[in-house]
Amino acid sequence: MELEVLKYIAAGIGAGLTVIGAGLGLGKIGNAALEGTARQPEAANAVRTTMIIIAALLEGAAMLGLVICLLTMVM
């Protein structure tokens, strides 16, 4: 019984940390993209494209972390 409860708590903490990390990462990416665009407006398209690619990779890693947490909880 106790092991079952600890499994749910660990999965919840892991999922929470994954989401917090992804949010912080996306915030840093957005901040860097805005600063880069403000410094060199002519490079806005390249900065935006790079930002979208990095954000997509970060979201993929976050989703993988959430799936691992959910699978840990189920098993």
N, CA, C and O atoms as a MOPAC input file, in Angstrom:
PM7 MOZYME 1SCF
protein

 N      0.82200 1    -1.20300 1     0.00000 1
 C      0.00000 1     0.00000 1     0.00000 1
 C      0.86500 1     1.26600 1     0.00000 1
 O      0.61100 1     2.18900 1    -0.77400 1
 N      1.87200 1     1.31000 1     0.85400 1
 C      2.72000 1     2.49500 1     0.93000 1
 C      3.50400 1     2.70300 1    -0.35100 1
 O      3.69200 1     3.83400 1    -0.79900 1
 N      3.96200 1     1.60200 1    -0.94100 1
 C      4.72300 1     1.70100 1    -2.18400 1
 C      3.85600 1     2.25900 1    -3.30500 1
 O      4.33900 1     3.00200 1    -4.16000 1
 N      2.58900 1     1.90400 1    -3.30100 1
 C      1.65100 1     2.40500 1    -4.31500 1
 C      1.48000 1     3.92500 1    -4.19100 1
 O      1.45600 1     4.62900 1    -5.20100 1
 N      1.36400 1     4.41800 1    -2.98300 1
 C      1.20300 1     5.85300 1    -2.75400 1
 C      2.47300 1     6.59400 1    -3.14800 1
 O      2.40300 1     7.64700 1    -3.78300 1
 N      3.62900 1     6.06000 1    -2.78100 1
 C      4.90100 1     6.69800 1    -3.12200 1
 C      5.10500 1     6.75800 1    -4.63100 1
 O      5.71100 1     7.70000 1    -5.14400 1
 N      4.60300 1     5.76300 1    -5.33400 1
 C      4.71800 1     5.74100 1    -6.78900 1
 C      3.95600 1     6.91200 1    -7.40600 1
 O      4.45100 1     7.56100 1    -8.32700 1
 N      2.76000 1     7.18100 1    -6.90100 1
 C      1.96300 1     8.29900 1    -7.41100 1
 C      2.59900 1     9.64200 1    -7.06000 1
 O      2.59700 1    10.56500 1    -7.87400 1
 N      3.13500 1     9.74900 1    -5.86100 1
 C      3.79300 1    10.99300 1    -5.43900 1
 C      5.02500 1    11.25100 1    -6.29800 1
 O      5.24300 1    12.37900 1    -6.74200 1
 N      5.82600 1    10.22900 1    -6.53400 1
 C      7.03800 1    10.38600 1    -7.34200 1
 C      6.69500 1    10.76600 1    -8.78100 1
 O      7.37100 1    11.60500 1    -9.37700 1
 N      5.65900 1    10.16100 1    -9.33500 1
 C      5.24700 1    10.50000 1   -10.70300 1
 C      4.74500 1    11.93500 1   -10.77100 1
 O      5.02100 1    12.63900 1   -11.74200 1
 N      4.02300 1    12.37200 1    -9.76900 1
 C      3.53300 1    13.75600 1    -9.73900 1
 C      4.65900 1    14.76500 1    -9.61200 1
 O      4.65200 1    15.79700 1   -10.28300 1
 N      5.62800 1    14.47200 1    -8.75100 1
 C      6.77600 1    15.36800 1    -8.59400 1
 C      7.59200 1    15.40700 1    -9.88600 1
 O      8.01900 1    16.47600 1   -10.32100 1
 N      7.80500 1    14.25700 1   -10.48900 1
 C      8.56000 1    14.21500 1   -11.74400 1
 C      7.86900 1    14.97500 1   -12.85700 1
 O      8.52000 1    15.69400 1   -13.61400 1
 N      6.56000 1    14.82600 1   -12.96700 1
 C      5.81000 1    15.54400 1   -14.00300 1
 C      5.84600 1    17.05000 1   -13.74400 1
 O      5.98000 1    17.84500 1   -14.67400 1
 N      5.72500 1    17.42900 1   -12.48500 1
 C      5.78400 1    18.85200 1   -12.13900 1
 C      7.13400 1    19.46600 1   -12.47100 1
 O      7.19600 1    20.56600 1   -13.02000 1
 N      8.20800 1    18.77100 1   -12.14600 1
 C      9.54500 1    19.27500 1   -12.45500 1
 C      9.77800 1    19.35700 1   -13.95800 1
 O     10.44100 1    20.27500 1   -14.44200 1
 N      9.23300 1    18.40100 1   -14.68800 1
 C      9.35600 1    18.42500 1   -16.14600 1
 C      8.67100 1    19.65100 1   -16.72700 1
 O      9.23400 1    20.32400 1   -17.59100 1
 N      7.47500 1    19.94400 1   -16.26900 1
 C      6.72800 1    21.08600 1   -16.78600 1
 C      7.39500 1    22.40300 1   -16.37900 1
 O      7.45400 1    23.33700 1   -17.17900 1
 N      7.89300 1    22.48400 1   -15.15000 1
 C      8.58100 1    23.69700 1   -14.70600 1
 C      9.84000 1    23.92300 1   -15.54500 1
 O     10.11000 1    25.04500 1   -15.97200 1
 N     10.59900 1    22.86700 1   -15.77600 1
 C     11.80900 1    22.99500 1   -16.59100 1
 C     11.50400 1    23.43100 1   -18.00500 1
 O     12.21400 1    24.26700 1   -18.56500 1
 N     10.46000 1    22.87700 1   -18.59100 1
 C     10.08800 1    23.26900 1   -19.95400 1
 C      9.62900 1    24.71900 1   -19.99600 1
 O      9.95200 1    25.44300 1   -20.93800 1
 N      8.88800 1    25.14700 1   -18.99700 1
 C      8.43900 1    26.54300 1   -18.95000 1
 C      9.59900 1    27.51100 1   -18.82200 1
 O      9.62400 1    28.54600 1   -19.48900 1
 N     10.55700 1    27.18400 1   -17.97300 1
 C     11.73400 1    28.03900 1   -17.82700 1
 C     12.54200 1    28.07900 1   -19.12000 1
 O     13.02400 1    29.13800 1   -19.52200 1
 N     12.68900 1    26.93500 1   -19.76500 1
 C     13.43000 1    26.88200 1   -21.01800 1
 C     12.76500 1    27.70200 1   -22.11500 1
 O     13.43900 1    28.42000 1   -22.85500 1
 N     11.44300 1    27.59700 1   -22.22000 1
 C     10.73200 1    28.37600 1   -23.22800 1
 C     10.81900 1    29.87400 1   -22.94100 1
 O     10.90200 1    30.68300 1   -23.86500 1
 N     10.79900 1    30.23300 1   -21.67900 1
 C     10.95800 1    31.63900 1   -21.31300 1
 C     12.31800 1    32.17700 1   -21.71700 1
 O     12.42600 1    33.29000 1   -22.23300 1
 N     13.35800 1    31.38300 1   -21.48000 1
 C     14.70200 1    31.81000 1   -21.87000 1
 C     14.83800 1    31.91400 1   -23.38400 1
 O     15.48000 1    32.83400 1   -23.89100 1
 N     14.23800 1    30.97700 1   -24.10000 1
 C     14.29200 1    31.01800 1   -25.56500 1
 C     13.58300 1    32.26900 1   -26.08200 1
 O     14.10900 1    32.96200 1   -26.95300 1
 N     12.40600 1    32.55900 1   -25.55600 1
 C     11.67200 1    33.74500 1   -25.98500 1
 C     12.41400 1    35.02600 1   -25.67400 1
 O     12.44600 1    35.94400 1   -26.49300 1
 N     13.01500 1    35.09500 1   -24.48800 1
 C     13.78600 1    36.26400 1   -24.09600 1
 C     14.97400 1    36.47100 1   -25.03100 1
 O     15.22000 1    37.58800 1   -25.48600 1
 N     15.70200 1    35.41000 1   -25.31500 1
 C     16.86600 1    35.52000 1   -26.18900 1
 C     16.45500 1    35.91200 1   -27.60800 1
 O     17.15200 1    36.68600 1   -28.26300 1
 N     15.33200 1    35.38400 1   -28.08300 1
 C     14.86900 1    35.72400 1   -29.43100 1
 C     14.46100 1    37.19400 1   -29.51100 1
 O     14.76200 1    37.86700 1   -30.49700 1
 N     13.78100 1    37.69200 1   -28.48500 1
 C     13.39500 1    39.10200 1   -28.48800 1
 C     14.61200 1    40.01400 1   -28.42900 1
 O     14.65900 1    41.03100 1   -29.12100 1
 N     15.59300 1    39.66000 1   -27.60900 1
 C     16.81100 1    40.46300 1   -27.53900 1
 C     17.56400 1    40.44300 1   -28.86500 1
 O     18.05500 1    41.47600 1   -29.32200 1
 N     17.65200 1    39.27300 1   -29.47600 1
 C     18.33300 1    39.17300 1   -30.76300 1
 C     17.64500 1    39.96000 1   -31.85000 1
 O     18.30500 1    40.58600 1   -32.67900 1
 N     16.31300 1    39.93700 1   -31.85800 1
 C     15.56300 1    40.69200 1   -32.84700 1
 C     15.68600 1    42.19500 1   -32.59700 1
 O     15.74700 1    42.97800 1   -33.54500 1
 N     15.72200 1    42.59900 1   -31.33300 1
 C     15.86500 1    44.01900 1   -31.01300 1
 C     17.24600 1    44.54200 1   -31.42100 1
 O     17.37600 1    45.68900 1   -31.85000 1
 N     18.26200 1    43.71100 1   -31.29000 1
 C     19.61500 1    44.14500 1   -31.64500 1
 C     19.83500 1    44.15200 1   -33.15700 1
 O     20.51700 1    45.03100 1   -33.68400 1
 N     19.26100 1    43.17800 1   -33.84900 1
 C     19.42100 1    43.08300 1   -35.30200 1
 C     18.06800 1    42.78200 1   -35.94500 1
 O     17.75200 1    41.62100 1   -36.20500 1
 N     17.28400 1    43.79500 1   -36.19700 1
 C     15.94200 1    43.56900 1   -36.76300 1
 C     15.96100 1    42.87900 1   -38.12700 1
 O     15.00400 1    42.19300 1   -38.48800 1
 N     17.04400 1    43.05700 1   -38.88400 1
 C     17.10100 1    42.43000 1   -40.21300 1
 C     17.24700 1    40.91500 1   -40.12800 1
 O     17.00300 1    40.22000 1   -41.11400 1
 N     17.63700 1    40.39400 1   -38.97400 1
 C     17.80200 1    38.95100 1   -38.80300 1
 C     16.59700 1    38.32100 1   -38.10000 1
 O     16.69100 1    37.20500 1   -37.58800 1
 N     15.47400 1    39.02700 1   -38.07500 1
 C     14.30100 1    38.55700 1   -37.32800 1
 C     13.78100 1    37.21600 1   -37.84400 1
 O     13.38900 1    36.36100 1   -37.05000 1
 N     13.77400 1    37.02600 1   -39.15300 1
 C     13.25300 1    35.77300 1   -39.70700 1
 C     14.11600 1    34.57900 1   -39.32100 1
 O     13.59300 1    33.51900 1   -38.97700 1
 N     15.42800 1    34.74500 1   -39.37600 1
 C     16.33100 1    33.65000 1   -38.99600 1
 C     16.22000 1    33.34400 1   -37.50800 1
 O     16.24100 1    32.18300 1   -37.09900 1
 N     16.10200 1    34.39600 1   -36.70500 1
 C     15.97600 1    34.19400 1   -35.25500 1
 C     14.66700 1    33.48100 1   -34.94100 1
 O     14.63900 1    32.57300 1   -34.11000 1
 N     13.58900 1    33.88100 1   -35.59500 1
 C     12.28000 1    33.26100 1   -35.35000 1
 C     12.28900 1    31.78500 1   -35.73600 1
 O     11.77000 1    30.94200 1   -35.00400 1
 N     12.88000 1    31.48000 1   -36.88400 1
 C     12.94300 1    30.09000 1   -37.33700 1
 C     13.73000 1    29.23000 1   -36.35600 1
 O     13.30500 1    28.13200 1   -35.99800 1
 N     14.87300 1    29.73500 1   -35.92700 1
 C     15.69200 1    28.99700 1   -34.96600 1
 C     14.94900 1    28.83000 1   -33.64200 1
 O     15.00300 1    27.76400 1   -33.02800 1
 N     14.25700 1    29.87800 1   -33.20400 1
 C     13.51300 1    29.81100 1   -31.95200 1
 C     12.41800 1    28.74600 1   -32.02000 1
 O     12.21900 1    28.00100 1   -31.06100 1
 N     11.71600 1    28.67200 1   -33.13300 1
 C     10.63100 1    27.69600 1   -33.27200 1
 C     11.18100 1    26.27300 1   -33.26100 1
 O     10.58400 1    25.38200 1   -32.65700 1
 N     12.31000 1    26.05500 1   -33.92300 1
 C     12.91500 1    24.71900 1   -33.93800 1
 C     13.34700 1    24.30800 1   -32.53300 1
 O     13.08500 1    23.18400 1   -32.10400 1
 N     14.00800 1    25.21500 1   -31.82000 1
 C     14.46400 1    24.89800 1   -30.46400 1
 C     13.26900 1    24.67200 1   -29.54000 1
 O     13.29000 1    23.75500 1   -28.71900 1
 N     12.23700 1    25.49000 1   -29.66500 1
 C     11.03900 1    25.32200 1   -28.83300 1
 C     10.36400 1    23.98200 1   -29.09500 1
 O      9.88600 1    23.33200 1   -28.16600 1
 N     10.32600 1    23.57200 1   -30.35200 1
 C      9.71700 1    22.27600 1   -30.67600 1
 C     10.51500 1    21.12600 1   -30.07700 1
 O      9.93500 1    20.17000 1   -29.56100 1
 N     11.84500 1    21.21200 1   -30.14200 1
 C     12.67500 1    20.17000 1   -29.53800 1
 C     12.49900 1    20.14200 1   -28.02100 1
 O     12.45800 1    19.06900 1   -27.41900 1
 N     12.39700 1    21.30700 1   -27.40900 1
 C     12.19900 1    21.38100 1   -25.96100 1
 C     10.85300 1    20.79800 1   -25.56500 1
 O     10.75700 1    20.06300 1   -24.58200 1
 N      9.82300 1    21.11800 1   -26.31900 1
 C      8.50500 1    20.56200 1   -26.02200 1
 C      8.48200 1    19.04400 1   -26.20500 1
 O      7.82300 1    18.33200 1   -25.44700 1
 N      9.20200 1    18.55700 1   -27.21300 1
 C      9.29000 1    17.10900 1   -27.39800 1
 C      9.96200 1    16.42700 1   -26.22300 1
 O      9.52100 1    15.36600 1   -25.78100 1
 N     11.02800 1    17.03200 1   -25.71300 1
 C     11.71400 1    16.47500 1   -24.54800 1
 C     10.80800 1    16.52500 1   -23.31400 1
 O     10.80600 1    15.59900 1   -22.50300 1
 N     10.04600 1    17.60200 1   -23.17700 1
 C      9.12100 1    17.71100 1   -22.04100 1
 C      8.02600 1    16.65100 1   -22.12400 1
 O      7.67200 1    16.04100 1   -21.11600 1
 N      7.49400 1    16.43400 1   -23.31500 1
 C      6.46600 1    15.40100 1   -23.48400 1
 C      7.02600 1    14.01300 1   -23.17900 1
 O      6.34500 1    13.18300 1   -22.57600 1
 N      8.25700 1    13.76600 1   -23.59500 1
 C      8.88700 1    12.48700 1   -23.29600 1
 C      9.01800 1    12.29900 1   -21.78500 1
 O      8.76500 1    11.21100 1   -21.26800 1
 N      9.41000 1    13.35400 1   -21.08300 1
 C      9.50800 1    13.28200 1   -19.63000 1
 C      8.16600 1    13.00000 1   -18.98000 1
 O      8.08000 1    12.20800 1   -18.04100 1
 N      7.11500 1    13.64700 1   -19.47600 1
 C      5.77900 1    13.40500 1   -18.92100 1
 C      5.31000 1    11.97700 1   -19.18100 1
 O      4.69700 1    11.35500 1   -18.31300 1
 N      5.59500 1    11.45700 1   -20.36900 1
 C      5.20000 1    10.07900 1   -20.68100 1
 C      5.94800 1     9.10500 1   -19.77900 1
 O      5.36500 1     8.13200 1   -19.30000 1
 N      7.21900 1     9.35500 1   -19.54500 1
 C      8.00100 1     8.47400 1   -18.66100 1
 C      7.42600 1     8.51300 1   -17.25000 1
 O      7.32200 1     7.47500 1   -16.59800 1
 N      7.04700 1     9.70900 1   -16.76800 1
 C      6.44000 1     9.80400 1   -15.43800 1
 C      5.12300 1     9.04200 1   -15.37200 1
 O      4.85800 1     8.34800 1   -14.39100 1
 N      4.30000 1     9.16400 1   -16.40400 1
 C      3.02800 1     8.45500 1   -16.40800 1
 C      3.21700 1     6.94000 1   -16.50300 1
 O      2.49100 1     6.17900 1   -15.86400 1
 N      4.18600 1     6.50900 1   -17.29600 1
 C      4.44600 1     5.06200 1   -17.39300 1
 C      4.99300 1     4.51900 1   -16.08000 1
 O      4.68200 1     3.39300 1   -15.69200 1
 N      5.80300 1     5.31200 1   -15.40200 1
 C      6.32200 1     4.89400 1   -14.09600 1
 C      5.17100 1     4.72100 1   -13.10400 1
 O      5.17300 1     3.79900 1   -12.28900 1
 N      4.20300 1     5.61000 1   -13.18400 1
 C      3.06800 1     5.54100 1   -12.27200 1
 C      2.21300 1     4.30300 1   -12.55600 1
 O      1.70400 1     3.67800 1   -11.62500 1
 N      2.05400 1     3.95100 1   -13.80900 1
 C      1.18600 1     2.84400 1   -14.17900 1
 C      1.81300 1     1.49700 1   -13.83000 1
 O      1.12000 1     0.57000 1   -13.41000 1
 N      3.12400 1     1.39900 1   -14.00900 1
 C      3.79900 1     0.09900 1   -13.80000 1
 C      3.96500 1    -0.22800 1   -12.35400 1
 O      4.51000 1    -1.27900 1   -12.01700 1

